[in-house]
Amino acid sequence: MKMNQHQITIELDPEVRGALRQKAAKKGLSPEAYLLGILKQAGPILKESSTGKGEAA
């Protein structure tokens, strides 16, 4: 199955960005890599929601 790549831009306020940086650093990741991991975990949930077989958390 071929996957299309998409670019997403998210605007966060400075307080949220700081918290994101701290959480990512604790895991030894960049903020971008940390968010990508979260999105990958949510993928199956989002896929179910878009097919009507479940609801997004």
PEBEL-V352489 format. One record per run of one state. SS is the DSSP state (helix for helix, strand for strand, loop for the rest). FROM is the first residue (numbers start at 1). TO is the last residue. If there is no record, write none. Layout:
ss;from;to
SS;FROM;TO
SS;FROM;TO
//
This chain:
ss;from;to
loop;1;13
helix;14;26
loop;27;30
helix;31;51
loop;52;57
//
